[in-house]
Amino acid sequence: MALISLEDLDGLDDAQLDDDITDNPEPMDEEDRDRLLTHWQAVASTHHVSVPPDMTGPIQEMTHNNQQREPLPFTPVTCHEKMEEVLYDERLYPAGNWACVTEAEGLYEQSVSLGFMKLMRFICKENSKGRYLGMTVPVVTNIRMMEDGNTLKKDVQTSYFLPAEFQTDPPRPSDSDITIVYREPIRVIARTFFGSTTEETLTRQIDLLWEILGVGDDLHRDGYMVAAYENPSIPRRRNEIWFIRRNL
């Protein structure tokens, strides 16, 4: 995970760190920490985002705990297939507490990157518990559409579902830009896609799912959700576009 978020790495085969850095459970030495920070800075720069040196701690913490990720709970509703290919499935996600931050940069990927950097700091000890909270997946972004229905608004909310351990007693963020939001249950239609997420790719995925579903009044058209599951060092990382039902 990184300031570049779960959203922003693509085509990293030539730039990936050695396995002994990313997979080694032992504490990193100063050289490894510098290499890791330099790696993330190089990747982030391709999206016009900078990683400050004070992100070294959160980057190291997230890398060290990369294999320990808690999935969001949900109840499956239906799965729609065509010729053994899953077109989309429908799920019910329960109510719960989320840590949320909103950014409004020039590019979608910039907003998500800066927002997730703040969430990383919150997860990695900048909270009232003073400890690493643990990672949940997917990380979800809320996007809103302009009146034309084809253009994303600049403000993007990036959200992290608090681990089960903290749902009844949410830690307070040190950063005032982060708010803990209790969300009611949602029922979504989800379609998987792979690779990077930009305004262009998201618009294409939204159009594709509408083409599959056809016209319907029971789904919101003014906003969607994007779920990211993979570590950003994976070139073909898994994402989903979520359409939200008006009623459960």
Residue pairs with C-beta under 8 A, 6 or more apart in sequence:
1 59
1 62
1 63
1 66
1 116
1 120
1 135
1 231
1 232
2 8
2 9
2 40
2 43
2 44
2 51
2 55
2 59
2 62
2 116
2 117
2 120
2 232
3 40
3 44
3 49
3 51
3 55
3 59
3 113
3 114
3 116
3 117
3 120
4 40
4 43
4 44
4 47
4 49
4 51
4 113
4 116
4 232
5 109
5 112
5 113
5 115
5 116
5 117
5 139
5 158
5 228
5 232
6 116
6 137
6 138
6 139
6 228
6 229
6 230
6 231
6 232
6 237
7 109
7 112
7 113
7 116
7 141
7 196
7 197
7 226
7 228
7 232
7 239
8 43
8 44
8 47
8 49
8 109
8 112
8 113
8 196
8 232
9 43
9 196
9 232
9 233
9 234
9 235
9 237
10 195
10 196
10 235
11 235
12 43
12 232
12 233
12 235
13 235
15 39
15 42
15 43
16 22
16 39
16 233
17 35
17 36
17 39
17 233
21 28
21 32
21 35
21 36
21 63
22 63
22 66
22 233
25 64
27 64
28 36
28 60
28 64
33 56
33 60
36 56
36 59
36 60
36 63
37 51
37 53
37 55
37 56
37 59
40 51
40 55
40 59
41 50
41 51
43 232
44 50
44 51
44 113
47 107
47 109
47 110
47 113
48 106
48 107
48 110
49 109
49 110
49 113
49 114
51 59
51 117
55 117
55 120
55 121
57 124
57 125
58 120
58 121
58 123
58 124
59 120
61 123
61 124
61 125
61 132
62 120
62 123
62 124
62 135
65 132
65 134
65 135
66 231
68 134
68 135
69 135
69 136
69 137
70 134
70 135
70 136
70 137
70 163
70 164
71 136
71 137
72 93
72 136
72 137
72 138
72 161
73 93
73 94
74 91
74 92
74 93
74 94
75 91
75 92
75 94
76 89
76 90
76 91
77 89
77 90
77 91
77 92
77 187
78 89
78 90
79 86
79 89
79 90
80 86
80 87
80 88
80 89
80 90
81 87
86 192
87 191
87 212
88 189
88 190
88 191
88 209
88 212
88 213
89 189
89 190
90 187
90 188
90 189
90 190
91 187
91 188
91 190
92 185
92 186
92 187
92 248
93 185
93 186
93 187
93 188
94 185
95 182
95 183
95 184
95 185
96 161
96 162
96 167
96 182
96 183
97 161
97 162
97 166
97 167
97 170
97 180
97 181
97 182
97 183
98 140
98 159
98 160
98 161
98 162
98 180
98 181
98 182
98 183
99 119
99 122
99 123
99 159
99 160
99 162
99 170
99 173
99 178
99 179
99 180
99 181
100 157
100 158
100 159
100 160
100 178
100 179
100 180
100 181
101 115
101 118
101 119
101 157
101 158
101 175
101 177
101 178
101 179
102 115
102 155
102 156
102 157
102 158
102 177
103 110
103 111
103 112
103 114
103 115
103 155
103 156
103 158
104 111
104 154
104 155
104 156
105 111
105 114
105 154
106 154
107 198
107 199
108 143
108 152
108 156
108 197
108 198
108 199
108 202
109 196
109 197
109 198
111 154
111 155
111 156
111 158
112 141
112 156
112 158
112 197
115 141
115 156
115 157
115 158
116 139
116 158
118 175
118 177
118 178
119 139
119 158
119 160
119 178
121 174
121 175
122 133
122 160
122 171
122 173
122 174
122 175
122 178
123 132
123 133
123 134
123 135
123 160
124 132
124 133
125 131
125 132
126 173
126 174
126 175
127 133
127 171
127 172
127 173
127 174
128 171
128 172
128 173
128 174
129 166
129 171
133 162
133 163
133 166
133 171
134 163
134 165
136 160
136 161
136 162
136 163
137 228
137 229
138 227
138 228
138 229
138 240
139 158
139 159
139 160
139 227
139 228
140 158
140 159
140 161
140 225
140 226
140 227
140 228
140 242
141 156
141 157
141 158
141 159
141 225
141 226
141 228
142 156
142 157
142 159
142 223
142 224
142 225
143 152
143 153
143 156
143 202
143 223
143 224
143 225
143 226
144 152
144 153
144 155
144 222
144 223
145 151
145 152
145 153
145 221
145 222
145 223
145 224
146 152
146 153
149 221
150 203
151 203
152 199
152 202
152 203
159 181
162 170
162 171
162 180
170 180
172 180
173 179
173 180
185 248
186 244
186 245
186 248
187 244
187 245
187 247
187 248
188 225
188 242
188 243
188 244
188 245
189 209
189 213
189 219
189 242
189 243
189 245
190 227
190 240
190 241
190 242
190 243
191 205
191 208
191 209
191 212
191 240
191 241
192 238
192 239
192 240
193 201
193 205
193 239
193 240
193 241
194 236
194 237
194 238
194 239
195 201
195 235
195 236
195 237
195 239
197 226
197 228
197 239
202 224
202 226
202 241
205 241
206 224
206 241
209 241
209 243
213 219
213 243
217 246
218 245
218 246
218 247
219 243
219 244
219 245
219 246
220 243
220 244
220 245
220 246
223 244
224 241
224 242
224 243
224 244
225 241
225 242
225 244
226 239
226 240
226 241
226 242
227 239
227 240
227 242
228 237
228 238
228 239
229 237
229 238
229 239
229 240
230 237
230 238
230 239
231 237
